[in-house]
């Protein structure tokens, strides 16, 4: 939700055993009604990570495609590829970034934050286990190290303040 009260929600339909899946989203302007469900992406194996909404109404949904091999007692998931899809305010189209990270053996756990103009920063875990960030606006920047951890790390917060200053906060822990 942004400071004006506009909101966006994303979720996954389907799963590893499903023959088709999709990442879906709805939007609600401040004081208005929720839109009908929109398909952000569809495919055999896709999963939503997070959605973010900017002050100007731009929405970004981070999601992953993956492979699944299922047997009687469970599924083995692999080859996760991170994407970010954007829908600018007033448009009906979701635009896919293409592959940002991967394929990797684990989820990238991507988080997104948008500033007032719709510029976004995505923070995700790369294949080496380090947190990386990339920016997305009129173009996508190359990934860069955000937190270089010697152990496991959890991103607690990634966001912009009123002056469009980006902050990433992470904490290291040893399980």
VMD Tcl script that builds the backbone (N, CA, C; Angstrom):
set m [mol new atoms 525]
animate dup $m
set s [atomselect $m all]
$s set {name element resname resid chain x y z} {
  {N N UNK 1 A 0.854 -1.169 0.000}
  {CA C UNK 1 A 0.000 0.000 0.000}
  {C C UNK 1 A 0.902 1.235 0.000}
  {N N UNK 2 A 0.513 2.245 -0.764}
  {CA C UNK 2 A 1.294 3.478 -0.744}
  {C C UNK 2 A 0.654 4.483 0.226}
  {N N UNK 3 A 1.270 5.637 0.386}
  {CA C UNK 3 A 0.800 6.613 1.374}
  {C C UNK 3 A -0.541 7.243 0.990}
  {N N UNK 4 A -0.940 7.110 -0.263}
  {CA C UNK 4 A -2.227 7.646 -0.704}
  {C C UNK 4 A -3.375 6.665 -0.461}
  {N N UNK 5 A -3.038 5.438 -0.092}
  {CA C UNK 5 A -4.052 4.420 0.154}
  {C C UNK 5 A -4.292 3.480 -1.006}
  {N N UNK 6 A -3.554 3.641 -2.116}
  {CA C UNK 6 A -3.639 2.688 -3.220}
  {C C UNK 6 A -3.002 1.375 -2.753}
  {N N UNK 7 A -3.562 0.251 -3.158}
  {CA C UNK 7 A -3.046 -1.034 -2.700}
  {C C UNK 7 A -2.928 -2.022 -3.849}
  {N N UNK 8 A -2.065 -3.012 -3.678}
  {CA C UNK 8 A -1.904 -4.105 -4.635}
  {C C UNK 8 A -1.591 -5.374 -3.862}
  {N N UNK 9 A -2.136 -6.491 -4.331}
  {CA C UNK 9 A -1.890 -7.796 -3.731}
  {C C UNK 9 A -1.576 -8.779 -4.856}
  {N N UNK 10 A -0.610 -9.667 -4.625}
  {CA C UNK 10 A -0.274 -10.715 -5.599}
  {C C UNK 10 A -0.267 -12.065 -4.895}
  {N N UNK 11 A -0.616 -13.122 -5.640}
  {CA C UNK 11 A -0.609 -14.472 -5.081}
  {C C UNK 11 A -0.418 -15.491 -6.200}
  {N N UNK 12 A -0.201 -16.744 -5.791}
  {CA C UNK 12 A 0.036 -17.838 -6.719}
  {C C UNK 12 A -1.185 -18.745 -6.780}
  {N N UNK 13 A -1.541 -19.170 -7.974}
  {CA C UNK 13 A -2.583 -20.172 -8.179}
  {C C UNK 13 A -1.896 -21.380 -8.803}
  {N N UNK 14 A -2.138 -22.564 -8.254}
  {CA C UNK 14 A -1.478 -23.778 -8.739}
  {C C UNK 14 A -0.301 -24.111 -7.841}
  {N N UNK 15 A 0.436 -25.112 -8.204}
  {CA C UNK 15 A 1.580 -25.534 -7.403}
  {C C UNK 15 A 2.381 -26.566 -8.156}
  {N N UNK 16 A 3.342 -27.176 -7.476}
  {CA C UNK 16 A 4.243 -28.120 -8.149}
  {C C UNK 16 A 3.533 -29.281 -8.832}
  {N N UNK 17 A 2.432 -29.760 -8.271}
  {CA C UNK 17 A 1.724 -30.899 -8.861}
  {C C UNK 17 A 0.716 -30.478 -9.931}
  {N N UNK 18 A 0.510 -29.182 -10.090}
  {CA C UNK 18 A -0.467 -28.675 -11.043}
  {C C UNK 18 A 0.109 -28.666 -12.457}
  {N N UNK 19 A -0.766 -28.876 -13.446}
  {CA C UNK 19 A -0.318 -28.837 -14.844}
  {C C UNK 19 A -0.260 -27.409 -15.374}
  {N N UNK 20 A -0.806 -26.456 -14.608}
  {CA C UNK 20 A -0.699 -25.048 -14.984}
  {C C UNK 20 A -0.779 -24.204 -13.716}
  {N N UNK 21 A -0.160 -23.073 -13.765}
  {CA C UNK 21 A -0.174 -22.164 -12.628}
  {C C UNK 21 A -0.150 -20.735 -13.117}
  {N N UNK 22 A -0.353 -19.825 -12.183}
  {CA C UNK 22 A -0.277 -18.415 -12.543}
  {C C UNK 22 A 0.023 -17.579 -11.314}
  {N N UNK 23 A 0.567 -16.412 -11.572}
  {CA C UNK 23 A 0.707 -15.375 -10.558}
  {C C UNK 23 A -0.350 -14.349 -10.905}
  {N N UNK 24 A -1.177 -14.016 -9.929}
  {CA C UNK 24 A -2.287 -13.090 -10.154}
  {C C UNK 24 A -2.173 -11.898 -9.228}
  {N N UNK 25 A -2.839 -10.822 -9.605}
  {CA C UNK 25 A -2.795 -9.603 -8.803}
  {C C UNK 25 A -4.126 -8.873 -8.895}
  {N N UNK 26 A -4.406 -8.092 -7.872}
  {CA C UNK 26 A -5.521 -7.143 -7.882}
  {C C UNK 26 A -4.982 -5.812 -7.386}
  {N N UNK 27 A -5.652 -4.737 -7.797}
  {CA C UNK 27 A -5.288 -3.378 -7.389}
  {C C UNK 27 A -6.524 -2.706 -6.824}
  {N N UNK 28 A -6.302 -1.739 -5.927}
  {CA C UNK 28 A -7.413 -0.950 -5.403}
  {C C UNK 28 A -6.957 0.483 -5.247}
  {N N UNK 29 A -7.582 1.412 -5.990}
  {CA C UNK 29 A -7.253 2.818 -5.769}
  {C C UNK 29 A -7.806 3.248 -4.410}
  {N N UNK 30 A -7.191 4.222 -3.797}
  {CA C UNK 30 A -7.629 4.703 -2.483}
  {C C UNK 30 A -9.122 4.995 -2.502}
  {N N UNK 31 A -9.845 4.390 -1.568}
  {CA C UNK 31 A -11.273 4.629 -1.458}
  {C C UNK 31 A -12.109 3.956 -2.528}
  {N N UNK 32 A -11.474 3.208 -3.430}
  {CA C UNK 32 A -12.191 2.578 -4.535}
  {C C UNK 32 A -12.398 1.096 -4.316}
  {N N UNK 33 A -12.827 0.432 -5.361}
  {CA C UNK 33 A -13.079 -1.006 -5.318}
  {C C UNK 33 A -11.885 -1.768 -5.902}
  {N N UNK 34 A -11.739 -3.018 -5.478}
  {CA C UNK 34 A -10.696 -3.886 -6.025}
  {C C UNK 34 A -11.003 -4.181 -7.490}
  {N N UNK 35 A -9.960 -4.232 -8.309}
  {CA C UNK 35 A -10.113 -4.629 -9.707}
  {C C UNK 35 A -10.414 -6.120 -9.767}
  {N N UNK 36 A -10.801 -6.610 -10.907}
  {CA C UNK 36 A -10.909 -8.058 -11.086}
  {C C UNK 36 A -9.491 -8.632 -11.134}
  {N N UNK 37 A -9.393 -9.940 -10.927}
  {CA C UNK 37 A -8.078 -10.595 -10.956}
  {C C UNK 37 A -7.412 -10.377 -12.302}
  {N N UNK 38 A -6.121 -10.095 -12.256}
  {CA C UNK 38 A -5.316 -9.951 -13.465}
  {C C UNK 38 A -4.246 -11.028 -13.444}
  {N N UNK 39 A -3.981 -11.652 -14.565}
  {CA C UNK 39 A -2.906 -12.640 -14.635}
  {C C UNK 39 A -1.618 -11.907 -14.962}
  {N N UNK 40 A -0.682 -11.944 -14.021}
  {CA C UNK 40 A 0.639 -11.328 -14.210}
  {C C UNK 40 A 1.460 -12.210 -15.135}
  {N N UNK 41 A 1.461 -13.516 -14.866}
  {CA C UNK 41 A 2.177 -14.493 -15.680}
  {C C UNK 41 A 1.510 -15.849 -15.470}
  {N N UNK 42 A 1.557 -16.680 -16.489}
  {CA C UNK 42 A 1.061 -18.042 -16.336}
  {C C UNK 42 A 2.083 -18.996 -16.928}
  {N N UNK 43 A 2.078 -20.216 -16.435}
  {CA C UNK 43 A 3.002 -21.243 -16.890}
  {C C UNK 43 A 2.794 -22.479 -16.045}
  {N N UNK 44 A 3.569 -23.500 -16.292}
  {CA C UNK 44 A 3.410 -24.728 -15.531}
  {C C UNK 44 A 3.819 -24.505 -14.087}
  {N N UNK 45 A 4.982 -23.936 -13.859}
  {CA C UNK 45 A 5.489 -23.758 -12.497}
  {C C UNK 45 A 5.953 -22.319 -12.293}
  {N N UNK 46 A 5.115 -21.527 -11.641}
  {CA C UNK 46 A 5.442 -20.147 -11.295}
  {C C UNK 46 A 4.982 -19.887 -9.869}
  {N N UNK 47 A 5.666 -18.960 -9.198}
  {CA C UNK 47 A 5.347 -18.665 -7.806}
  {C C UNK 47 A 5.610 -17.189 -7.519}
  {N N UNK 48 A 4.670 -16.517 -6.851}
  {CA C UNK 48 A 4.821 -15.096 -6.504}
  {C C UNK 48 A 5.751 -14.937 -5.307}
  {N N UNK 49 A 6.570 -13.895 -5.329}
  {CA C UNK 49 A 7.389 -13.522 -4.175}
  {C C UNK 49 A 6.731 -12.362 -3.433}
  {N N UNK 50 A 6.653 -11.183 -4.074}
  {CA C UNK 50 A 6.146 -10.000 -3.398}
  {C C UNK 50 A 5.630 -8.983 -4.408}
  {N N UNK 51 A 4.740 -8.103 -3.947}
  {CA C UNK 51 A 4.251 -6.991 -4.759}
  {C C UNK 51 A 4.574 -5.692 -4.051}
  {N N UNK 52 A 4.806 -4.638 -4.833}
  {CA C UNK 52 A 5.016 -3.298 -4.290}
  {C C UNK 52 A 4.298 -2.293 -5.171}
  {N N UNK 53 A 3.858 -1.184 -4.570}
  {CA C UNK 53 A 3.150 -0.149 -5.316}
  {C C UNK 53 A 3.779 1.207 -5.023}
  {N N UNK 54 A 3.971 1.998 -6.074}
  {CA C UNK 54 A 4.587 3.324 -5.953}
  {C C UNK 54 A 3.520 4.384 -5.714}
  {N N UNK 55 A 3.948 5.565 -5.353}
  {CA C UNK 55 A 3.037 6.693 -5.168}
  {C C UNK 55 A 2.306 7.039 -6.457}
  {N N UNK 56 A 2.951 6.803 -7.614}
  {CA C UNK 56 A 2.315 7.116 -8.897}
  {C C UNK 56 A 1.445 5.971 -9.412}
  {N N UNK 57 A 1.277 4.895 -8.626}
  {CA C UNK 57 A 0.409 3.787 -8.987}
  {C C UNK 57 A 1.073 2.641 -9.718}
  {N N UNK 58 A 2.351 2.752 -10.066}
  {CA C UNK 58 A 3.058 1.642 -10.704}
  {C C UNK 58 A 3.152 0.477 -9.720}
  {N N UNK 59 A 2.940 -0.743 -10.224}
  {CA C UNK 59 A 3.010 -1.950 -9.395}
  {C C UNK 59 A 4.066 -2.871 -9.972}
  {N N UNK 60 A 4.882 -3.458 -9.097}
  {CA C UNK 60 A 5.840 -4.484 -9.503}
  {C C UNK 60 A 5.576 -5.725 -8.681}
  {N N UNK 61 A 5.516 -6.865 -9.369}
  {CA C UNK 61 A 5.363 -8.163 -8.726}
  {C C UNK 61 A 6.613 -8.974 -9.040}
  {N N UNK 62 A 7.316 -9.435 -7.991}
  {CA C UNK 62 A 8.454 -10.328 -8.197}
  {C C UNK 62 A 7.928 -11.756 -8.154}
  {N N UNK 63 A 8.444 -12.590 -9.053}
  {CA C UNK 63 A 7.979 -13.976 -9.147}
  {C C UNK 63 A 9.088 -14.862 -9.679}
  {N N UNK 64 A 8.888 -16.163 -9.518}
  {CA C UNK 64 A 9.888 -17.143 -9.932}
  {C C UNK 64 A 9.246 -18.207 -10.811}
  {N N UNK 65 A 9.971 -18.634 -11.824}
  {CA C UNK 65 A 9.606 -19.855 -12.537}
  {C C UNK 65 A 10.528 -20.938 -11.982}
  {N N UNK 66 A 10.093 -22.199 -12.047}
  {CA C UNK 66 A 10.905 -23.278 -11.498}
  {C C UNK 66 A 10.518 -24.604 -12.148}
  {N N UNK 67 A 11.352 -25.614 -11.927}
  {CA C UNK 67 A 11.059 -26.972 -12.379}
  {C C UNK 67 A 10.595 -27.786 -11.180}
  {N N UNK 68 A 9.725 -28.755 -11.413}
  {CA C UNK 68 A 9.256 -29.635 -10.346}
  {C C UNK 68 A 9.215 -31.066 -10.849}
  {N N UNK 69 A 9.759 -31.977 -10.050}
  {CA C UNK 69 A 9.659 -33.408 -10.310}
  {C C UNK 69 A 8.943 -33.989 -9.100}
  {N N UNK 70 A 7.719 -34.464 -9.323}
  {CA C UNK 70 A 6.893 -34.945 -8.218}
  {C C UNK 70 A 6.739 -36.453 -8.273}
  {N N UNK 71 A 6.822 -37.048 -7.097}
  {CA C UNK 71 A 6.568 -38.468 -6.941}
  {C C UNK 71 A 5.494 -38.635 -5.875}
  {N N UNK 72 A 5.232 -39.859 -5.496}
  {CA C UNK 72 A 4.143 -40.154 -4.574}
  {C C UNK 72 A 4.235 -39.358 -3.272}
  {N N UNK 73 A 5.408 -39.231 -2.697}
  {CA C UNK 73 A 5.540 -38.631 -1.367}
  {C C UNK 73 A 6.097 -37.215 -1.354}
  {N N UNK 74 A 6.209 -36.584 -2.489}
  {CA C UNK 74 A 6.692 -35.206 -2.486}
  {C C UNK 74 A 7.246 -34.778 -3.827}
  {N N UNK 75 A 7.658 -33.518 -3.862}
  {CA C UNK 75 A 8.193 -32.925 -5.083}
  {C C UNK 75 A 9.583 -32.365 -4.816}
  {N N UNK 76 A 10.434 -32.463 -5.813}
  {CA C UNK 76 A 11.753 -31.837 -5.769}
  {C C UNK 76 A 11.684 -30.638 -6.702}
  {N N UNK 77 A 11.939 -29.445 -6.142}
  {CA C UNK 77 A 11.875 -28.202 -6.908}
  {C C UNK 77 A 13.287 -27.709 -7.187}
  {N N UNK 78 A 13.501 -27.162 -8.378}
  {CA C UNK 78 A 14.839 -26.692 -8.754}
  {C C UNK 78 A 14.735 -25.655 -9.869}
  {N N UNK 79 A 15.868 -25.151 -10.258}
  {CA C UNK 79 A 16.000 -24.228 -11.394}
  {C C UNK 79 A 15.107 -22.999 -11.277}
  {N N UNK 80 A 15.167 -22.342 -10.111}
  {CA C UNK 80 A 14.387 -21.122 -9.891}
  {C C UNK 80 A 14.986 -19.968 -10.696}
  {N N UNK 81 A 14.139 -19.254 -11.411}
  {CA C UNK 81 A 14.556 -18.083 -12.185}
  {C C UNK 81 A 13.696 -16.902 -11.737}
  {N N UNK 82 A 14.347 -15.837 -11.273}
  {CA C UNK 82 A 13.661 -14.656 -10.762}
  {C C UNK 82 A 13.276 -13.700 -11.885}
  {N N UNK 83 A 12.059 -13.172 -11.800}
  {CA C UNK 83 A 11.534 -12.164 -12.733}
  {C C UNK 83 A 10.858 -11.061 -11.921}
  {N N UNK 84 A 10.642 -9.932 -12.553}
  {CA C UNK 84 A 9.839 -8.847 -11.981}
  {C C UNK 84 A 8.940 -8.322 -13.093}
  {N N UNK 85 A 7.651 -8.327 -12.841}
  {CA C UNK 85 A 6.707 -7.798 -13.835}
  {C C UNK 85 A 6.155 -6.476 -13.347}
  {N N UNK 86 A 6.037 -5.520 -14.259}
  {CA C UNK 86 A 5.592 -4.159 -13.938}
  {C C UNK 86 A 4.305 -3.839 -14.685}
  {N N UNK 87 A 3.405 -3.147 -13.960}
  {CA C UNK 87 A 2.223 -2.575 -14.591}
  {C C UNK 87 A 2.151 -1.118 -14.156}
  {N N UNK 88 A 2.311 -0.217 -15.108}
  {CA C UNK 88 A 2.214 1.204 -14.788}
  {C C UNK 88 A 0.751 1.600 -14.655}
  {N N UNK 89 A 0.492 2.628 -13.857}
  {CA C UNK 89 A -0.874 3.104 -13.627}
  {C C UNK 89 A -1.520 3.464 -14.963}
  {N N UNK 90 A -2.776 3.088 -15.117}
  {CA C UNK 90 A -3.515 3.429 -16.326}
  {C C UNK 90 A -3.293 2.485 -17.492}
  {N N UNK 91 A -2.439 1.487 -17.315}
  {CA C UNK 91 A -2.223 0.509 -18.381}
  {C C UNK 91 A -2.765 -0.836 -17.921}
  {N N UNK 92 A -3.069 -1.703 -18.839}
  {CA C UNK 92 A -3.568 -3.022 -18.485}
  {C C UNK 92 A -2.527 -4.108 -18.659}
  {N N UNK 93 A -1.366 -3.757 -19.212}
  {CA C UNK 93 A -0.363 -4.759 -19.554}
  {C C UNK 93 A 0.657 -4.941 -18.429}
  {N N UNK 94 A 1.024 -6.193 -18.189}
  {CA C UNK 94 A 2.131 -6.519 -17.298}
  {C C UNK 94 A 3.355 -6.761 -18.169}
  {N N UNK 95 A 4.462 -6.070 -17.883}
  {CA C UNK 95 A 5.685 -6.186 -18.665}
  {C C UNK 95 A 6.714 -6.952 -17.848}
  {N N UNK 96 A 7.177 -8.090 -18.380}
  {CA C UNK 96 A 8.136 -8.974 -17.713}
  {C C UNK 96 A 9.556 -8.462 -17.925}
  {N N UNK 97 A 10.334 -8.468 -16.866}
  {CA C UNK 97 A 11.735 -8.045 -16.932}
  {C C UNK 97 A 12.603 -9.023 -17.686}
  {N N UNK 98 A 12.154 -10.263 -17.812}
  {CA C UNK 98 A 13.027 -11.329 -18.266}
  {C C UNK 98 A 13.764 -11.880 -17.056}
  {N N UNK 99 A 14.627 -12.854 -17.257}
  {CA C UNK 99 A 15.356 -13.482 -16.152}
  {C C UNK 99 A 16.296 -12.480 -15.498}
  {N N UNK 100 A 16.186 -12.338 -14.175}
  {CA C UNK 100 A 17.077 -11.451 -13.421}
  {C C UNK 100 A 18.157 -12.238 -12.683}
  {N N UNK 101 A 17.796 -13.372 -12.109}
  {CA C UNK 101 A 18.744 -14.265 -11.432}
  {C C UNK 101 A 18.348 -15.704 -11.738}
  {N N UNK 102 A 19.334 -16.584 -11.769}
  {CA C UNK 102 A 19.054 -17.996 -11.917}
  {C C UNK 102 A 19.394 -18.497 -13.305}
  {N N UNK 103 A 19.170 -19.773 -13.537}
  {CA C UNK 103 A 18.496 -20.714 -12.653}
  {C C UNK 103 A 19.370 -21.132 -11.473}
  {N N UNK 104 A 18.731 -21.240 -10.311}
  {CA C UNK 104 A 19.388 -21.623 -9.062}
  {C C UNK 104 A 18.576 -22.703 -8.367}
  {N N UNK 105 A 19.200 -23.378 -7.411}
  {CA C UNK 105 A 18.538 -24.503 -6.747}
  {C C UNK 105 A 17.563 -24.067 -5.655}
  {N N UNK 106 A 17.580 -22.814 -5.239}
  {CA C UNK 106 A 16.668 -22.339 -4.192}
  {C C UNK 106 A 15.997 -21.037 -4.626}
  {N N UNK 107 A 14.878 -20.722 -3.948}
  {CA C UNK 107 A 14.173 -19.456 -4.183}
  {C C UNK 107 A 15.091 -18.270 -3.956}
  {N N UNK 108 A 14.844 -17.189 -4.655}
  {CA C UNK 108 A 15.623 -15.965 -4.498}
  {C C UNK 108 A 15.045 -15.032 -3.442}
  {N N UNK 109 A 13.845 -15.316 -2.948}
  {CA C UNK 109 A 13.197 -14.550 -1.872}
  {C C UNK 109 A 13.246 -13.050 -2.149}
  {N N UNK 110 A 12.860 -12.645 -3.335}
  {CA C UNK 110 A 12.968 -11.246 -3.754}
  {C C UNK 110 A 11.992 -10.343 -3.004}
  {N N UNK 111 A 12.449 -9.150 -2.695}
  {CA C UNK 111 A 11.643 -8.093 -2.089}
  {C C UNK 111 A 11.774 -6.873 -2.975}
  {N N UNK 112 A 10.701 -6.066 -3.054}
  {CA C UNK 112 A 10.706 -4.909 -3.931}
  {C C UNK 112 A 10.210 -3.693 -3.165}
  {N N UNK 113 A 10.786 -2.544 -3.470}
  {CA C UNK 113 A 10.320 -1.258 -2.941}
  {C C UNK 113 A 10.352 -0.261 -4.084}
  {N N UNK 114 A 9.340 0.623 -4.129}
  {CA C UNK 114 A 9.239 1.610 -5.195}
  {C C UNK 114 A 9.244 3.009 -4.612}
  {N N UNK 115 A 9.862 3.960 -5.325}
  {CA C UNK 115 A 9.828 5.351 -4.880}
  {C C UNK 115 A 8.617 6.049 -5.492}
  {N N UNK 116 A 8.499 7.337 -5.272}
  {CA C UNK 116 A 7.308 8.075 -5.696}
  {C C UNK 116 A 7.136 8.132 -7.213}
  {N N UNK 117 A 8.230 7.953 -7.971}
  {CA C UNK 117 A 8.147 8.040 -9.428}
  {C C UNK 117 A 8.004 6.681 -10.106}
  {N N UNK 118 A 7.975 5.611 -9.322}
  {CA C UNK 118 A 7.859 4.275 -9.890}
  {C C UNK 118 A 9.176 3.567 -10.097}
  {N N UNK 119 A 10.295 4.228 -9.785}
  {CA C UNK 119 A 11.583 3.540 -9.826}
  {C C UNK 119 A 11.594 2.515 -8.704}
  {N N UNK 120 A 12.144 1.336 -8.968}
  {CA C UNK 120 A 12.098 0.261 -7.988}
  {C C UNK 120 A 13.486 -0.271 -7.688}
  {N N UNK 121 A 13.618 -0.845 -6.502}
  {CA C UNK 121 A 14.804 -1.601 -6.160}
  {C C UNK 121 A 14.332 -2.991 -5.756}
  {N N UNK 122 A 15.005 -4.010 -6.273}
  {CA C UNK 122 A 14.718 -5.390 -5.942}
  {C C UNK 122 A 15.907 -5.940 -5.185}
  {N N UNK 123 A 15.638 -6.587 -4.078}
  {CA C UNK 123 A 16.685 -7.224 -3.283}
  {C C UNK 123 A 16.384 -8.716 -3.275}
  {N N UNK 124 A 17.384 -9.547 -3.591}
  {CA C UNK 124 A 17.180 -10.988 -3.680}
  {C C UNK 124 A 18.456 -11.719 -3.292}
  {N N UNK 125 A 18.314 -13.003 -3.015}
  {CA C UNK 125 A 19.465 -13.847 -2.687}
  {C C UNK 125 A 19.959 -14.484 -3.977}
  {N N UNK 126 A 21.276 -14.356 -4.258}
  {CA C UNK 126 A 21.811 -14.979 -5.466}
  {C C UNK 126 A 22.275 -16.409 -5.177}
  {N N UNK 127 A 22.815 -17.088 -6.178}
  {CA C UNK 127 A 23.204 -18.491 -6.030}
  {C C UNK 127 A 24.317 -18.698 -5.017}
  {N N UNK 128 A 25.100 -17.662 -4.718}
  {CA C UNK 128 A 26.168 -17.765 -3.727}
  {C C UNK 128 A 25.659 -17.490 -2.315}
  {N N UNK 129 A 24.353 -17.159 -2.165}
  {CA C UNK 129 A 23.789 -16.893 -0.849}
  {C C UNK 129 A 23.960 -15.461 -0.393}
  {N N UNK 130 A 24.441 -14.578 -1.269}
  {CA C UNK 130 A 24.615 -13.168 -0.918}
  {C C UNK 130 A 23.400 -12.377 -1.384}
  {N N UNK 131 A 23.039 -11.341 -0.644}
  {CA C UNK 131 A 21.951 -10.472 -1.057}
  {C C UNK 131 A 22.453 -9.501 -2.108}
  {N N UNK 132 A 21.710 -9.399 -3.204}
  {CA C UNK 132 A 22.065 -8.492 -4.285}
  {C C UNK 132 A 20.893 -7.557 -4.533}
  {N N UNK 133 A 21.168 -6.446 -5.182}
  {CA C UNK 133 A 20.074 -5.550 -5.530}
  {C C UNK 133 A 20.221 -5.110 -6.970}
  {N N UNK 134 A 19.100 -4.744 -7.550}
  {CA C UNK 134 A 19.063 -4.201 -8.898}
  {C C UNK 134 A 17.973 -3.141 -8.911}
  {N N UNK 135 A 18.098 -2.174 -9.774}
  {CA C UNK 135 A 17.056 -1.160 -9.879}
  {C C UNK 135 A 16.293 -1.363 -11.169}
  {N N UNK 136 A 15.032 -0.951 -11.149}
  {CA C UNK 136 A 14.192 -1.088 -12.328}
  {C C UNK 136 A 13.381 0.184 -12.491}
  {N N UNK 137 A 13.453 0.757 -13.655}
  {CA C UNK 137 A 12.668 1.932 -14.006}
  {C C UNK 137 A 12.505 1.904 -15.503}
  {N N UNK 138 A 13.117 2.856 -16.182}
  {CA C UNK 138 A 13.076 2.815 -17.640}
  {C C UNK 138 A 13.961 1.699 -18.174}
  {N N UNK 139 A 14.921 1.242 -17.368}
  {CA C UNK 139 A 15.753 0.093 -17.715}
  {C C UNK 139 A 16.104 -0.631 -16.422}
  {N N UNK 140 A 16.723 -1.792 -16.552}
  {CA C UNK 140 A 17.096 -2.588 -15.386}
  {C C UNK 140 A 18.600 -2.547 -15.239}
  {N N UNK 141 A 19.070 -2.247 -14.022}
  {CA C UNK 141 A 20.504 -2.198 -13.783}
  {C C UNK 141 A 21.043 -3.609 -13.564}
  {N N UNK 142 A 22.366 -3.793 -13.747}
  {CA C UNK 142 A 22.953 -5.092 -13.413}
  {C C UNK 142 A 22.862 -5.315 -11.906}
  {N N UNK 143 A 22.873 -6.593 -11.501}
  {CA C UNK 143 A 22.820 -6.863 -10.069}
  {C C UNK 143 A 24.122 -6.420 -9.410}
  {N N UNK 144 A 24.014 -5.971 -8.163}
  {CA C UNK 144 A 25.176 -5.540 -7.390}
  {C C UNK 144 A 25.020 -6.057 -5.973}
  {N N UNK 145 A 26.140 -6.319 -5.295}
  {CA C UNK 145 A 26.087 -6.822 -3.926}
  {C C UNK 145 A 25.443 -5.781 -3.022}
  {N N UNK 146 A 24.482 -6.223 -2.215}
  {CA C UNK 146 A 23.825 -5.339 -1.251}
  {C C UNK 146 A 24.297 -5.673 0.158}
  {N N UNK 147 A 24.320 -6.942 0.485}
  {CA C UNK 147 A 24.792 -7.415 1.779}
  {C C UNK 147 A 25.663 -8.615 1.502}
  {N N UNK 148 A 26.893 -8.587 1.952}
  {CA C UNK 148 A 27.779 -9.709 1.766}
  {C C UNK 148 A 27.907 -10.407 3.102}
  {N N UNK 149 A 27.250 -11.523 3.236}
  {CA C UNK 149 A 27.138 -12.194 4.515}
  {C C UNK 149 A 28.046 -13.404 4.561}
  {N N UNK 150 A 28.641 -13.647 5.725}
  {CA C UNK 150 A 29.457 -14.840 5.877}
  {C C UNK 150 A 28.604 -16.022 6.313}
  {N N UNK 151 A 27.366 -15.755 6.703}
  {CA C UNK 151 A 26.438 -16.818 7.083}
  {C C UNK 151 A 25.096 -16.524 6.456}
  {N N UNK 152 A 24.071 -17.113 7.012}
  {CA C UNK 152 A 22.730 -16.853 6.504}
  {C C UNK 152 A 22.313 -15.438 6.884}
  {N N UNK 153 A 21.482 -14.827 6.066}
  {CA C UNK 153 A 21.004 -13.477 6.336}
  {C C UNK 153 A 19.527 -13.390 6.008}
  {N N UNK 154 A 18.834 -12.516 6.697}
  {CA C UNK 154 A 17.426 -12.274 6.435}
  {C C UNK 154 A 17.253 -10.791 6.174}
  {N N UNK 155 A 16.616 -10.436 5.041}
  {CA C UNK 155 A 16.311 -9.035 4.788}
  {C C UNK 155 A 15.094 -8.676 5.619}
  {N N UNK 156 A 15.246 -7.704 6.487}
  {CA C UNK 156 A 14.156 -7.263 7.333}
  {C C UNK 156 A 13.360 -6.163 6.645}
  {N N UNK 157 A 14.046 -5.267 5.910}
  {CA C UNK 157 A 13.365 -4.116 5.331}
  {C C UNK 157 A 14.088 -3.669 4.073}
  {N N UNK 158 A 13.327 -3.319 3.077}
  {CA C UNK 158 A 13.857 -2.673 1.893}
  {C C UNK 158 A 12.806 -1.666 1.476}
  {N N UNK 159 A 13.159 -0.391 1.463}
  {CA C UNK 159 A 12.147 0.599 1.140}
  {C C UNK 159 A 12.719 1.953 0.830}
  {N N UNK 160 A 11.821 2.870 0.469}
  {CA C UNK 160 A 12.165 4.248 0.187}
  {C C UNK 160 A 11.482 5.135 1.203}
  {N N UNK 161 A 12.137 6.225 1.602}
  {CA C UNK 161 A 11.480 7.205 2.463}
  {C C UNK 161 A 10.886 8.315 1.599}
  {N N UNK 162 A 10.336 9.344 2.232}
  {CA C UNK 162 A 9.647 10.416 1.500}
  {C C UNK 162 A 10.565 11.159 0.539}
  {N N UNK 163 A 11.875 11.131 0.788}
  {CA C UNK 163 A 12.828 11.817 -0.086}
  {C C UNK 163 A 13.402 10.872 -1.142}
  {N N UNK 164 A 12.787 9.709 -1.320}
  {CA C UNK 164 A 13.234 8.701 -2.285}
  {C C UNK 164 A 14.634 8.183 -1.988}
  {N N UNK 165 A 15.006 8.132 -0.717}
  {CA C UNK 165 A 16.281 7.551 -0.305}
  {C C UNK 165 A 16.034 6.080 -0.015}
  {N N UNK 166 A 16.797 5.209 -0.675}
  {CA C UNK 166 A 16.601 3.773 -0.514}
  {C C UNK 166 A 17.376 3.262 0.695}
  {N N UNK 167 A 16.744 2.360 1.450}
  {CA C UNK 167 A 17.369 1.747 2.616}
  {C C UNK 167 A 17.209 0.243 2.523}
  {N N UNK 168 A 18.291 -0.487 2.748}
  {CA C UNK 168 A 18.228 -1.939 2.867}
  {C C UNK 168 A 18.770 -2.284 4.230}
  {N N UNK 169 A 18.035 -3.071 4.977}
  {CA C UNK 169 A 18.474 -3.481 6.296}
  {C C UNK 169 A 18.414 -4.983 6.372}
  {N N UNK 170 A 19.492 -5.601 6.758}
  {CA C UNK 170 A 19.520 -7.046 6.885}
  {C C UNK 170 A 20.226 -7.413 8.179}
  {N N UNK 171 A 19.939 -8.584 8.658}
  {CA C UNK 171 A 20.600 -9.069 9.856}
  {C C UNK 171 A 21.154 -10.449 9.585}
  {N N UNK 172 A 22.341 -10.732 10.085}
  {CA C UNK 172 A 22.931 -12.041 9.929}
  {C C UNK 172 A 22.555 -12.912 11.115}
  {N N UNK 173 A 22.407 -14.174 10.886}
  {CA C UNK 173 A 22.173 -15.095 11.989}
  {C C UNK 173 A 22.804 -16.420 11.639}
  {N N UNK 174 A 23.127 -17.178 12.643}
  {CA C UNK 174 A 23.651 -18.522 12.466}
  {C C UNK 174 A 22.590 -19.491 12.975}
  {N N UNK 175 A 22.030 -20.322 12.106}
  {CA C UNK 175 A 20.974 -21.254 12.551}
  {C C UNK 175 A 21.533 -22.333 13.474}
}
mol reanalyze $m
mol bondsrecalc $m
mol representation Tube
mol addrep $m
